[in-house]
């Protein structure tokens, strides 16, 4: 795959997870070789924060940005002490540009209805607390969602959160997209658009303003069509970009430049 200029920004890649961390130099080098020069690595649980904060020291081939937060899958084990630690890190760690990956995952369920309700309530409490910390620190957020967009929107509006960020793994309609765009968010576009069955999302991505979009892999998860069952890697961002180019009417250069700037804007990063 050829290198691309301007460079590409992977706004969601879990380099610290075991599937990638075991061969981190190789994955970083492969990504850099196809034009990926910047990667945002979002946390999933508090136990991984120390390792993430060290990650920037070991990846000279490209620039690493960090988001710290607690993913909703870990809501049932999150503690007040972890939230206090997060608050401190947001104000003292210069490499942390966002709060994430945070959000709501209502596709998760407990053994019965009562347990499911309790789990969703715990997720909502954790999301609300982390959104408040992001607002106080003036940081954007990286949002996880499954079957939870209305609840996410409701809490963002309730808090009048104004720092924006990225709705990770966007899939949905134009109306769903604009609900987040109107609140200052960009939409993370990844391997989903490579699947013919995702026609609604593909049609939406064609129609949205270019200013709405950023690229992501979600590596090691969310492989593209044709790569099912394989570990996704940040080098696959070049293929995501090619898929987007096939859907859009703009030139390759215009797309690349806009996606780069959108990423900087969403994460409040300098040029």
N, C-alpha and C positions, 0 to 999 in steps of 0.2 A: 504494500500500500504506500503511495507516495506521501511525502511530507507536505503539510499544508501551511500556507502563509496567508493571512495572519494565523497565529496558533489557536489551538483548541483548548477549552477549559472544561474538564470533567467536574461538574458541580455536585456529584454524589458518588463516591467510591470508597468502599470500606477496606482500605489497604491494610488495616491492622488485624483483620479477621484471619484465622489460620489458613484458609485456602489460598490467600495471597501472601501473607506474611512469611510463609516458609520459603518463598522465592522472590522476596520483595525487590532486590536489585534487578532481577531479570524482568519483572513486570514493569518496573519504572523505566528501564531502558527501552523495552518494547513500545511503551506508550510514547516516550520522547521521540522515538524513531519515526512515528507516524504523525507527529505534529502536536501531541498533547504536551503542553508546557506548564499547566497549572491544574491542580486537583484539590477539591475540597473533600476532606475526610471527616464525616460526621460520626460521633460516638453513638453507641447503642446502650451502654451500661456504665455505671460509675467506676466499676472495677477496671475498665479500660482507659480511663482518663490519663493516668500517669504514663502509660505506654504511648498514647497519642501525643502527649506533650513532648515526648522524646523523638517522635517520628520525623519532625522537620530537620533534625540534625543528621539524618541518614539518607537523605534523598536529594543529593546535589544536582542530579540530572534534570530535575524539574522542581517547581515551587509547590510546596504543600501548604494549604490553608486548613484550619481546624474549626470544627463546631463541637461543642460539648453539650451533652444533654442526656436524658434518659428516655429511651424508646418505650412506647406503650407496652411492648411485650414484657418489659421488666417492671411494670407498674406495681405489681404485687409485692416486690421486694425493695422498692425504693423507700428511703428513709429521710426524715427531716435533716439528719446530719449530712446526707449526700446533697440535699438542696442547699444547705449552708455552704458546703464545699464548692458547689457550682457557682453560687453567688460570689464567693471569694475569687475563684478562677476568672470569672468574667471581668473582674475589675483589676486583676493583677497579672494575667497572662497575655502578653501582647500578640501572641500567635493565634489567639482565639477570636475569630471574626463573627461567629454566629452561635446560636443556641440550637442544638439539634443532635440527633434526630428526635423530635418530639411530635406528639399528636395523639390520635385516637384510632384504635383498630377494633371496630365493632364486629369484625368477622370472627374474632376469638369468642369462645364460649366456655362456660363452666359445665360441670356435670348435671346441673339442673338450672331452671330459670332463675332461681334466687341467686345462685352463684354467678350466673352470667350478669345479672343486674349489678351485683356487688363489684364484679370486675370492671364493668363499664364505669361505675361511679368512681372507683379508684383511679382509673385512667383519666377521667375528667378532672379529678382533684389534682393529679400530677401535672396534667397539661396546663391547667389554670395557673398553678404555682410557677411553672417554668416560663409561661408566657409573661407573667408578672416580672420575673427576674430579667427576662430579655428586655422588657420595656424600661426597667430601671437602669439597665446597663447600656441602653441605646443600641442593642444588637438586633439584627434580623433573625428570623427563625427558619429552620428546615422542617417542613411539615410532612409527617407520615399520615396516610389516610386509607382506610378500607371501610366502606359502608358507613362513613362518619362525616362526610362533608358538611351536612347541615349543622351538626353539633360543633364542628370546628369553626365554621363561620359565625355561629351564635356567640361563642366565647370570645372570638377576636373582636366582634362588634361590641360585646358587653364591656370588654376592657378598653375599647377604643384604641386598640393596639395599632401603632402607626409606623412601625419600623419595617414592615414588609418582610420579604424573604422569598423562599422558593417552595411551591407545592410540589413535593417529590412525586415522581412516577405518575404524572398526570395521565388520566384516561377518562374520557367523558365527552359531554356535549359542549357546544358553544356557550350555552347559558351557564353551565357549571364552570366553565373556564372564566367567563366574565365576572362571575361572583367573586372570584379570588383576585382577578386583575383589578377590579374596582377598589380593592382594599390594599393595593400596592404590591401584590405578589407577582413573581414570574412563575412560569410553568416548566417543570423539569420534564424534558422529552428524552426518552430512552428507547430501549429495544422493542417496546410494545409496538411502535410504528412499523416494525419490520414484518408484522404478522398480518396476513390478509384478513383474518377473522376480526381484527381490530378496526373495522372499516369506519365506525363512528368516530373513533379517536383520530384516525388518519384524515377523515374529512374535516374534522374540527381544526386540526393542525394546519391544513391547507388554508383555511379561512382566517385564522387569527392574525392580528397584527404581528409583524416580525419582532416588535419590541416586547412581546409577551413571552418569548421562548428562551430557554437555556438548555444545554445538552447535559446528559448524565448517562452513566452506565449502570449504577447500583452494583457494580462488581463487588463480590463474586457472584451475586444473584442476577436474575433477570437476563439470561442470555438471549441473543437475537434469534430469529427464525433461522433454522439450519444448524444451530449450535445447541439445541436442547440437550440437557443432560451433561453439558460441559461447564467447567468453571468459567464464568465471565471474567474478563480482564479489562483494565483501563485502555489498552490498545484498541479494543473494540469500539471506542468512541469514534474512531474514523469511519467505521461502518455505520454507526448511528447517524453521523453527519451526512454520509452519502445517501442514506435513506431519506433524510430530511430534504436534501437537495432535489431528490426525485419527486417529492411532494410539492415543493414550493416553486414559484415562478422567478424568484430573484436569482442573480448570478451567484456562483460559488463564492467569489470574493466578497460580495455584498453580504451574503449569509454569514460567512465566517467572521467578518468584522462586526456585524451586529450582534451575533451570539456572544462574542468575546466581551463587548461592551455591556451587554445585558447582564452577563455574569458578574462583572465588576460592580454594576449598579445594584444588583440584587443583594450582594454581600457587602456593599458599602466599602469597597476596596479601592485604593488609589490606582491610577493607570500604571 
